[in-house]
Amino acid sequence: MSDVTRTRHGRPVHHWRRNVIHLAALLTAVAVIDGITHLSGKGPGGPALLLVPATVLVAAAGFRSWWSRRHGHAPPTRDTGARPPSAEQAGSSEQSRETSATVSEESALWRMRTTVRDAPGSLAALCTALAGLRVDILSLQTHPLAEGTVDEFLLRAPGGLASAEITEEVSVAGGTGTWIERADAHDLVDAPTRVLGLATRTALDAAELPLALRQLLGRCTIRSLPVAPAGGGRGPKAVPVEGALEDTVMRLRAPEGGVITVERPYLPFTPTEFARARALVELDARLGPRVPRSQDVLTLPEGNDITVRRADTGDLRAAKEMHERCSARTLGMRYHGPVGDADRYLGHLLSPRFGRTIAVQTASGRIVGLGHLLWDGDETEVALLVEDAWQRRGIGAELLRRLVGMAVEARCASVYAVTQSSNTGMVAAMRGLGLPLDYQIEEGTLVITARLDTAVEEPVTERLSRAGEWGKA
């Protein structure tokens, strides 16, 4: 151990007095040993005498080592981080942070559900397996079953890790019936917060119930079946007040007496999910019919003011009067059937249970246009009807932009419109959205599908956002 130099506040300190004393002691020890050796060589006990100084020197060295460890002030053998890093160390640290950020950006979010045995250590084995793959568990929900437990995870995994690798490790760790799919930023909200948000949306607007159920339960098909179908025939089979759960299908009694069916063929519903859905439907029933009453006043190019607002079954009479003012050709393009049956569908179309309806109203209070956004299972349909005298003034395009904005806000992947191939006005309105469109024509019927899950141009995004904000008001 050398005490020649030490560092204090970055400056070298030389302990020259201590060095002089150490050197004098060493020379004295050498002289003593030399004298003893000279004497021992002349006597019979020479070898024994040599052990005496050797023992003394060893003891002195040991004592000094112990004293230095107890009272010494030598710097630690490794860097404690108390000193500022050198330029090289700082650069290395910055590079490490950049590398970590890159790795974080390349991570992927996954939603995973698996069933484990109801036994101590089952969940721990699953978490250990995920940790071995460097998978981070962001949230965990448990759904108790009669036998076993369904665990639902939100995971952040390395970007290069395939879903098959995750499910394989989970299977080895004891998970069965594993299901996994990509997640997005919306899934980062914890379950209680998400449920409260969905309840708030449902409380403000009765048309939100199907959407709230879809977001609550994930990818599923939801259908609202009225007691008496608009086209005639028998209604759905009645369900008990508490509802019915059958593996991948749940049936709930709708507030107005119909039936709400929710189907998810790829994944059975758990009793916990059934209880949540039933509570949401019960909330809707207690609040009764309700539609936001906000409205916008717009000025048409020729100077006329119109009011755009939400409509419901309270507008049934005014909607039938608009039907009477429409030509047979206009009604035929809208309803694709006998004109005399048009009025029969209005009660269904205006009900917030099956979608959202926007009405265009003149200053005198007459309805001259209706736009419908209809929940059709796991798809969404848009439909327009504008009175003949008010066509080609931009009313249909305005209604369509607002309806598509609502669909974007509801996180629908696409919307479709069914019309006749000769309906050039509807085709022009769909093309005016600036969205990717798919066309299918069969026997004169045209189906136009607009994809909403792709990037769109900035002006279109602004228009759809404005319409979506109005739809939430």
N, C-alpha and C positions, 0 to 999 in steps of 0.2 A: 504494500500500500504506500503510495507516494504522497507526501504533503508538501511538495515543492511549490505548487501553485494552486490557488483556489480562485473562485470568481465571486465577487460581491458587487451587485448592481451593475454587472457587465464589465467591471474593471479587474485586472489580475492583481493578486495580493501575494507578496513573497515573504514567507516566514523564515528569514535568514538566521535569526537567533536560535530557533529550534533546530535548524539544520546543523549549526556549529556544535550544539550540545550533543546531538546524535553522533556526529563524527568523532568528538572527543571521547565519548563513551566507548565507541567501537575500537579506537586505537588503544585505550586502556585495557579493554578486554583482550585484545590481541597480545599486548605486552605481558599480561598476567598469564595467559595460556602458554606463551613462549617460555616464561620462566618456570612454570610448573612442569612443562614438558622437559626442559633441560634438567631439572632436578629429578624427575621421575626416571629419566634414562639411566641414572646412576644408582638407583635403589631397587630393592627387590619388589616393592609395592607399586611400581610405576604404572602398570595398566589400571590398577584400582584407583590411583590418584587421578588419572585422566577422566574417570567417570564423574568426579566431583564438579569440575568446571563445566563439563557438558551438561550435567543436570541443572546447574545454576543458570546457564544460558537458555536452556529450554523453558525453565520456569519463568525467567524474566520475559522471554518472548510471548509466552502465553498470557502473563499478567498484562502486558502492554496491549495485546490484541483485545482482551476483555474490557480494559479501560477505554480503549478507543471506541468500541461498539457502544459502550454505555454513555460516554460523554463526548463523543466526537461530533463534528458538525460538517461531515463530508456531504456533498450533494448526492441525491438519490441516483441509483444506477440507471434509471429510465426516466423519460420525460413525463412530468406530471401534468403538463398543459398549463402551468402557471405562467410560463414565459411566452411572449408573443411568438407565433410561428414564423419561420423563415419564409422568404419569398417562394422557395421551391415547395415548402409544405403547404403554403396558402394556395398555390396553383393546383397542387394535387387535391386539396380539399374541395376547391371549386369544381374541378373536373369530376370528382366523385358525386357532388350534388347534381351536376348536369346529367350524369349517367343515371342517377336515381330518378330524376324527373322524366328522362326518356323511358325508363322501364315503367314508371307509373302511367305515362300516356299510352303505352302499348298494352295496358291491362284491359281485361274484358269483364263485363258484368254478366252474371248468370243467375237465373232463378232455378232452384232445384228442389224437388220433393221426393222423399223416399220414406219407406216404412221400416222401422227397426223393432226388435223385440222389446217388450216391456220388462227389461231386466237391468240391474245395476251394471254400469260400464258400457252399455250398448252405444249411447250417444258419445261417450268419451272415445271409444274406438273409431267412430266415424270422424270426429273432429281431428284425431291424430292422423288418420289417413289423408284428410284434406290438407293438414299442415305439412305433411310429407311432400305434397305437390306444390307447396308455396301458395296455397289458396287461402285467402283471408275471408273469414265469415263476418259479414257486415250486419246481418240480422238473422234471427231464428224464431220461428213460431212452431208450437207443438199442437197437434190435433189428436187427442186421446181417442182410441178405438176400443172396442170390446177386447180385441187381441192385438197387442202392439200399439205403436204410436207413429203417426205420420209427422215427420219433421220437414218443415219448409224453410229453405235457406235462401238468403241473398248473398251471393259470393262475388268476390273480386279475384280473378285468376290471371296468371301471366297470359299475355296475348297469344303466345304460340301454343298454349295448352288446348287440345281439342276436347270437345264434350265427351267423346267416347273414352278418353283417358280418365276423366273425372268419374264417370259412371262405373268404369271397371274397378277403380280403387274403392269406390263406395260399396260395390258388390262384394269385394273381398273383405271389407270391414263389417259386413253383415247387413247392408241395406238391400231391400227388395222393392220391386215395382218402382224403380227410380225413373223419374221424368225430369228433363232439363231443357231449358230454352234460354235464349239471349234475353237479357233485361236491358232497361234504359234508365235514364236519370229519374223518371217518374217513380221508379220502384225504390229509390233511396229514401222516400218518405216512410216513416215507421207506420205499422198497421193501425194503431189507435188514431193517429193524426189523419190517415187516409179515410178511415171509416167516418170520423167526425166531419171531414170535408164533404164526403158523399152525402151524409145526412143533411148538411146545410143546403147543398144544391137541390136535393129532393124537396126540402121544405119550401124553397123559393119557387119551384116550378114542377108541376105534376108530370110534365113531359120528360123530366130527368130520370124518372124511376128506372126505365129499361137501361139507360146508359150507366146509371149508378150501379145496377146489378152486374153489368158487364165488366165494369172496372173493378168491382169488388171481387168477382169470381174468376177473372182472367178471361182467356179466350173461350167463348161459349156462344151458343145460339139461344136467343131469348125471343119468345113469341107471346103476344098478348091476344087471347082468343075471347071475343065477346060472347055474351050469353046467346044472343040471336045474331048470326052472321048477316052482313049486309046483303049478300047475294042469296039469302034464303038457306034452307036446310037445317039440319040439327046442330045444336051447339055442342061445346065440349063436355066431356064427362065431368060431373061435379067432384070437387075435392073437399076433404074435411076442413074445418076452420083452422086447424093447426098445420095444414099442408101435408104433403106426402113426399118422402124421399126414397127413391129406388135406384141405388147404385149411381149411375151417371145421369140421372134425370131427377129433377125436383119440380114439383107442381105446387103452386101457391094460389090461394084464393085472391083474386083481384078485388080492390075496394068496391068497384061498381058491380060486382057479382060474376064477372068472367073468370078466366083462369090464366095465370102466367106460368108458362113452362120454360124451364132453363135446362139446357142439355149440353153436356160436355163429354163426348164419347171417348176421348182419349184418357180421361182421368176421373175416377169416382169422386163424388162429393163426400166430404166428411160431415159428421154431425155439427161441428163447429161452424162450418161454412153455411150449412142449412139454417142454423140458428141466427146467424148474421143476416142472411137474406130475408128471413121471415120478419126480423125486427125492422128492417128497412121498409118492407111492404106494410107492416102495421103502422109505422110512422106516416106513410103516405095516406093510409085509410083514415087515420085520425084527423089529419089536416084538411081532408076534403078537396074538391076541385079548386084549382088556383092557377093563374097564369099571370106573368108579369105584365103590368099595365103601361110600361114605357112606350113612347111613340116618337117618331121623327116626322117632321114636316119638310117635304122636298118640293122644289120648284122645277117643273118640266120646262123643256126648251122653249115652248110657246108661251110660258108665263103662268100656267095654271099651278096652283098649290095642291099637293096630295099629301095624305097622312099615311104612314106605314107603321103598322102596329101588329102585335100578336093577336090571334083570333082563337076562339074556342066554340063550344056548342051554343053559347049565348048568341052567336052570330048566325045561327042556322037559318032563321027566316030571311035575313038580308042576303045570305048566300043563295038561297033558292030564288029570290027575286032576280039576282044577277043571272042565274041559269035561264030564266025566262027571257032575258034581254039578249042572250047569246044565240047565235045562229046554230043550226043543226051541224054545219061543217065544223065550227069551233068546238062544240061539245063532243063531236065524233072523234076529233083529233086528240082530245084530252082523255076521254074515257074508253075509247077503243071498243065500243059496243053500242047496243040500242040506246038512243038518246033519251028515251023515256025512263031508263033506269038510273039516270045521272043523279037524281035527287036522293035515291036510296043510299048512295055512298057518302053523302055529305055528313051524316051523323058520325060515321066512322072516321072520316078524314079530319073533322074538326075536333075530335076528342084528343086531348093532350096525352091520353094513355098510349096512343099509337104513333105519336110524333109531334112535330111542331107545325103550326100554320101561321103564315103571315098574310095579312089582309091589306089591300090598298084602298083607301077611302077618300072620296072627294070632299070638298068643303061643305056640300049639302048633306053628307053622311052616308051616301050610297057606296056600297062595295063594288069596285070595278075590276078587282084582280085578287087572286088567291094563289099562294105558293105553299106547297106542302113538302116537308121533310119527314119521310115515313121510315120507321124502324122495321125492316123486313128481315127478321131473324138476325143473322150476323152481317147483313148487307143494309145499305141505306139508299132509298129511292127519293128522287126529287121530281115534283110535278108542278106544272104551271097552268093557270087558266086566266086569261085576260079578256074582258068584254070587247066585242068587235069594235065599238066606237073608240076604244082607248088603246088599240093595238098600234104597233110601230111608233111608239113614243118613248121607248126605253124602259117601260114599266116591267116587262118580262125580264130584261137583263138585270135590272136592279133587284128584283125578287130573287133571281137565281144567285146573284153574288152574295146576298144575305144568307140564303139557305146553305150555300156551300161554306160560307164562313162559320155557320153554326156547326156544320159537319166537321170542319177542321178543329173547332174548339172541343168537340166531343171525341176527338182522336179517331175518327172514322178513316179507314184506309182508302175508301173510294166512295163515289156516289154514281148512280146510274139513272138515266131517264128513258122511259119507253114512250115512243111516239110513232107517227106514221112517217114513212120516208119522204113524203111530200111536204112535211112541216118544216119549211126552210127557216121560219122564225126561231124555232127551238134549236135547230142545228146551229144557227148563227149565234144564239145566246150562249150555247155550250162552248163554241169555239172562242167566244170573246173572253172566256175565263183565263185563257193563256195556260191551261193545264194539259198534261198528256191525255189524249183521248183514244178510246178504243171503240170501233163501230162493228155492230153485228146486224145484218139484215136478213129477215126470214119472212117470206110471203107478205111483203109490204110493210112489216113492222120493223122499226129501227130501234135498237138499244144502244145508247151512247153511254159509255162509262168513263168518268173522269177520275184519274188516280191522284189521290191527295197525299200519298206517303213519299212523294219525290220532291226534289227542290224545284221551286218555281221562281219566276222572275220577280224582282223587287216590287214593281208597281202592282202586280197581282197580289202579292203577299200583303201589301198595305191595305188593299181593298177588302181582302178576306178577313184581315184582322179587325178592320172597322166593323164589318158585318158581324163577326163573332162577338165583339164587345157589346154591340147592340143586343145580340141574342141573349146575353147573360144579364142584361139590365132588368 
